[in-house]
Amino acid sequence: MTQRAYNFAAGPAALPESVLEQAQREMMALPGPKASILEISHRSPTFKEIIESAEKNIRTLLGISDDYAVLFLQGGGRLLFSMIPMNLLTKEQPSADYILTGTWGKAAIKEAKKLGSMKVAWDGADDKYTYTPADSDLELNPNAAFAHYTCNETIEGVQFPTEPQTGQVPLVCDASSDFMHKPLSVDRYGMIYACAQKNMGPAGVSIVVVRKDLLERSSDELGSYLNLKLHADEGSLMNTAPTFAIYVVRLVTDWLLNDIGGLEKMYAINQRKAKMLYEVLDQSGGFYEGHARQDSRSLMNVSFRLPSEELTTAFLKQSEAADLTSLAGHRSVGGVRASIYNAVPVAGVEALRDFMIDFRDKHAN
Ligand SMILES: *Cc1c(COP(=O)(O)O)cnc(C)c1O
């Protein structure tokens, strides 16, 4: 069997080894149906138990109350960029606010603008999306249908230390790349959504946590799959659910609960991992230049540059050869990006840290 490398991919991304091993063990047959998860009905009792356990785990890990629905949807983050304004804008409130701290926030407002008059409450473009705003810098519309932000900008590696305050306006959060990396006060949000393939599982499913009263806004005129209220009414089984992806989300959340011991513990590990890499940047004498401002640094995506294109190419080639893989920055920004999601082990980050120190010692003047 091929030896596994330490995988720093941005998404789809690393999964816990114990989760892959369990999926492998169970791949040929699950105990009840004596068939693979890939071969059974989304309406079977076995799958019903899987999707209910996944939801229960998410509720337990985040302490989510009955005021919120938890949904499993297809279409990724992108479809939600459209579905959210489709469902949450109303005749009385036809506009929403968007806080833009990077590439994904821009992609979200681009879709939303096709459906209503969106307002930019803050835009970090002038400073190349290097930091998150203070609440006092936000230009919020008190009559907005919702206020949208991206808690972790995956490409720039810019993360909000805490959620922005939007008063009575429901806060909607794209948490695609840091969902479950730490505990959250869910009751501060109208909606939190995340595609699974960064920090929660494989591609093919998105998780949506939404306050139930907001679902009353969904219009009957929407196409059924676009209607969030219908998904909630049908327990995310309006149509054939992405069974395998939800099964893996269940295993990942089992791992968070039982192996890690909850989100406080996960957060402590994530802080430790991120600190290791940011210390290398800060102590490199300018050899490694981090993209994000210190107070907005992401615990999940560490984006940085080297002094030249040649050194970047050499860094990527040599790290790959050392089994530290998928470290290239996003094609839009270049440089290096180490995605150190929940499932990336401490030992992997230690190996990357040592590689970075060594590379710098060899190549800095
Ligand atoms: C990856 C990502 C998305 C898009 O996800 P898709 O499932 O590919 O549509 C949206 N938002 C953020 C913050 C992401 O990191």
The ligand as a Tripos MOL2 file, in Angstrom:
@<TRIPOS>MOLECULE
LIG
   15    15     1     0     0
SMALL
NO_CHARGES

@<TRIPOS>ATOM
      1 C1        -14.3460   26.1230   -0.3050 C.3       1 LIG1
      2 C2        -15.1760   27.2440    0.1630 C.ar      1 LIG1
      3 C3        -16.4280   27.5360   -0.4230 C.ar      1 LIG1
      4 C4        -16.9730   26.8550   -1.6520 C.3       1 LIG1
      5 O1        -17.2780   25.5740   -1.5440 O.3       1 LIG1
      6 P1        -17.8240   24.6830   -2.7410 P.3       1 LIG1
      7 O2        -18.3970   23.5480   -1.9850 O.co2     1 LIG1
      8 O3        -16.6650   24.3300   -3.6060 O.co2     1 LIG1
      9 O4        -18.8600   25.4600   -3.4770 O.co2     1 LIG1
     10 C5        -17.1620   28.5690    0.1170 C.ar      1 LIG1
     11 N1        -16.7090   29.2950    1.1450 N.ar      1 LIG1
     12 C6        -15.5150   29.0640    1.7170 C.ar      1 LIG1
     13 C7        -15.0630   29.8970    2.8600 C.3       1 LIG1
     14 C8        -14.7070   28.0260    1.2460 C.ar      1 LIG1
     15 O5        -13.5110   27.7950    1.8160 O.3       1 LIG1
@<TRIPOS>BOND
     1     1     2 1
     2     2     3 ar
     3     2    14 ar
     4     3     4 1
     5     3    10 ar
     6     4     5 1
     7     5     6 1
     8     6     7 2
     9     6     8 1
    10     6     9 1
    11    10    11 ar
    12    11    12 ar
    13    12    13 1
    14    12    14 ar
    15    14    15 1
@<TRIPOS>SUBSTRUCTURE
     1 LIG1         1 GROUP 0 **** ****
